[in-house]
Amino acid sequence: MRKAFSLIELLIVVIIIGVVYNLAVGSFEKIAKPQSQKITLQNLKSFLAKLEYEKQIKLLCLDDCSRCSLFVDGAVDENFEKVFEDFLDMSVQVYRYDPLLGVVDYQQELYFDSNDVEQRVCFSYAMGRDRIGEQIVVKFKDKVYDFSLYTDDVMLYDSLEEFMESKEKLYNKVIR
């Protein structure tokens, strides 16, 4: 009759415990760091759509776009301050597309801080409860980002002219 475990049995148990531990710790690290992905204009729409909110989520960049804040249902979520660090700079240009007028400058909204002082809005993008965002076109660092598609991801173009050609083709296709 055996009263003790053999060395091989103990090694197998230790290996099994080690594997289970590594799997569990790896899963917790992924949950703890969901913002490890660098946020860009290309993935901004899908990033915001994945966050939890009830009424509205809005990214607001002030002054020279050096500081951006994420508003979740009207309140600033300070957990995202570092995520949007160095997100944009002053070279960002925001437009809207009109089938008759083409690309038109987009007038940013007025924003008043907690002291009722008006702040210059450099960039803003909001999504409602239906996960549909503002219909804007953004030119930044020689690329054009099309946020105007309701359900699709952000489309990327090399120039405003390429964007305009694409929209005109789509518009003509729909009219026919």
C-alpha positions as CSV (number, residue, x, y, z in Angstrom):
1,M,0.0,0.0,0.0
2,R,1.4,3.5,-1.1
3,K,1.2,6.3,1.3
4,A,3.0,9.1,-0.6
5,F,3.0,10.7,-4.0
6,S,5.8,10.0,-6.4
7,L,8.1,12.8,-7.6
8,I,6.6,12.6,-11.1
9,E,3.0,12.9,-9.8
10,L,4.0,16.0,-7.8
11,L,5.7,17.6,-10.9
12,I,2.6,17.0,-13.0
13,V,0.4,18.7,-10.3
14,V,2.8,21.7,-10.1
15,I,2.9,22.0,-13.9
16,I,-0.9,21.9,-14.1
17,I,-1.2,24.6,-11.4
18,G,1.4,26.7,-13.2
19,V,-0.5,26.5,-16.5
20,V,-3.8,27.4,-14.9
21,Y,-2.2,30.3,-13.0
22,N,-0.7,31.7,-16.3
23,L,-4.0,31.5,-18.1
24,A,-5.9,33.2,-15.2
25,V,-3.3,36.0,-14.7
26,G,-3.1,36.6,-18.5
27,S,-6.9,37.1,-18.6
28,F,-6.9,39.5,-15.7
29,E,-4.1,41.6,-17.3
30,K,-6.2,41.9,-20.5
31,I,-9.2,43.0,-18.5
32,A,-7.2,45.5,-16.4
33,K,-5.7,47.2,-19.5
34,P,-8.4,47.6,-22.1
35,Q,-6.9,51.0,-23.3
36,S,-3.5,49.6,-24.3
37,Q,-4.5,50.1,-27.9
38,K,-3.4,53.5,-29.3
39,I,-6.5,55.5,-30.2
40,T,-6.4,57.2,-33.6
41,L,-8.9,58.9,-35.8
42,Q,-9.1,55.7,-37.8
43,N,-10.4,53.6,-34.8
44,L,-12.0,56.4,-32.7
45,K,-15.6,55.6,-33.8
46,S,-15.3,51.9,-33.0
47,F,-13.6,52.6,-29.7
48,L,-16.3,55.0,-28.6
49,A,-19.1,52.6,-29.7
50,K,-17.7,49.8,-27.5
51,L,-17.8,52.0,-24.3
52,E,-20.8,51.8,-22.0
53,Y,-23.1,54.9,-21.8
54,E,-26.8,55.6,-21.7
55,K,-27.4,58.9,-23.6
56,Q,-24.3,60.3,-25.2
57,I,-20.5,60.0,-25.3
58,K,-18.4,62.8,-26.5
59,L,-14.7,63.5,-27.1
60,L,-13.9,67.2,-26.7
61,C,-10.5,68.6,-27.5
62,L,-9.9,72.2,-26.5
63,D,-7.6,75.1,-27.3
64,D,-4.8,73.7,-29.5
65,C,-6.0,70.1,-29.3
66,S,-3.4,69.4,-26.7
67,R,-5.9,68.3,-24.1
68,C,-8.9,66.1,-24.8
69,S,-11.6,65.0,-22.4
70,L,-14.1,62.2,-22.7
71,F,-17.6,63.1,-21.6
72,V,-19.8,60.1,-20.7
73,D,-23.5,61.1,-20.3
74,G,-22.4,64.7,-19.7
75,A,-19.7,64.0,-17.1
76,V,-16.0,64.0,-17.7
77,D,-14.5,60.5,-17.3
78,E,-11.0,61.1,-16.0
79,N,-9.9,57.5,-16.6
80,F,-9.4,58.4,-20.3
81,E,-7.1,61.5,-19.8
82,K,-4.0,59.5,-20.7
83,V,-5.6,57.6,-23.5
84,F,-6.2,60.8,-25.5
85,E,-2.8,62.4,-24.7
86,D,-1.2,63.6,-28.0
87,F,-4.3,62.5,-29.9
88,L,-4.5,65.6,-32.2
89,D,-2.8,68.9,-32.8
90,M,-3.7,72.3,-34.3
91,S,-3.5,71.0,-37.9
92,V,-6.8,69.2,-37.6
93,Q,-9.5,70.5,-39.9
94,V,-13.2,69.4,-39.6
95,Y,-15.7,69.6,-42.4
96,R,-19.2,68.3,-43.2
97,Y,-20.2,66.9,-46.6
98,D,-23.2,68.3,-48.5
99,P,-24.1,66.7,-51.9
100,L,-24.9,70.1,-53.4
101,L,-22.2,72.2,-51.8
102,G,-19.4,69.6,-51.4
103,V,-17.1,69.9,-48.4
104,V,-18.1,72.7,-46.1
105,D,-16.3,74.0,-42.9
106,Y,-17.9,72.5,-39.8
107,Q,-18.7,75.0,-37.1
108,Q,-17.7,73.7,-33.8
109,E,-20.1,74.2,-30.9
110,L,-19.5,76.6,-28.1
111,Y,-18.2,75.1,-24.9
112,F,-18.2,76.7,-21.4
113,D,-16.1,75.2,-18.7
114,S,-17.2,74.8,-15.0
115,N,-16.4,78.5,-14.4
116,D,-18.7,79.6,-17.3
117,V,-15.6,80.7,-19.3
118,E,-15.9,80.0,-23.1
119,Q,-13.2,77.6,-24.3
120,R,-12.1,77.2,-27.9
121,V,-13.2,73.8,-29.3
122,C,-10.5,72.4,-31.6
123,F,-12.3,69.1,-32.2
124,S,-15.3,67.2,-31.0
125,Y,-17.0,64.0,-31.9
126,A,-20.2,62.7,-30.2
127,M,-22.3,59.5,-30.4
128,G,-25.8,59.1,-29.2
129,R,-27.5,56.2,-27.5
130,D,-28.0,54.5,-30.9
131,R,-24.2,54.4,-31.4
132,I,-24.5,56.7,-34.5
133,G,-21.9,59.5,-34.5
134,E,-21.7,62.9,-36.0
135,Q,-21.5,63.0,-39.7
136,I,-18.1,64.8,-40.2
137,V,-15.1,64.6,-42.3
138,V,-11.7,65.2,-40.7
139,K,-8.4,66.2,-42.4
140,F,-5.4,65.5,-40.3
141,K,-1.7,65.0,-41.3
142,D,-2.3,64.6,-45.0
143,K,-5.1,62.1,-44.6
144,V,-8.9,62.5,-44.7
145,Y,-11.1,60.5,-42.3
146,D,-14.8,60.0,-43.3
147,F,-17.0,59.7,-40.2
148,S,-20.2,60.2,-42.3
149,L,-21.1,56.5,-42.7
150,Y,-23.7,55.5,-40.2
151,T,-22.8,51.9,-39.6
152,D,-19.4,51.4,-41.2
153,D,-16.1,52.2,-39.8
154,V,-14.2,55.3,-40.6
155,M,-13.0,55.5,-44.2
156,L,-9.6,56.7,-45.0
157,Y,-8.6,58.8,-48.0
158,D,-5.4,60.4,-49.2
159,S,-7.0,63.8,-50.1
160,L,-10.2,65.8,-50.0
161,E,-10.4,65.4,-53.8
162,E,-10.3,61.6,-53.5
163,F,-13.0,61.8,-50.8
164,M,-15.2,64.1,-53.0
165,E,-14.8,61.7,-56.0
166,S,-15.9,58.8,-53.8
167,K,-18.9,60.6,-52.5
168,E,-19.9,61.8,-56.0
169,K,-19.7,58.3,-57.3
170,L,-21.9,57.0,-54.5
171,Y,-24.3,59.9,-54.9
172,N,-24.7,59.2,-58.7
173,K,-25.1,55.5,-58.1
174,V,-27.9,56.1,-55.6
175,I,-29.7,58.6,-58.0
176,R,-29.6,56.2,-60.9
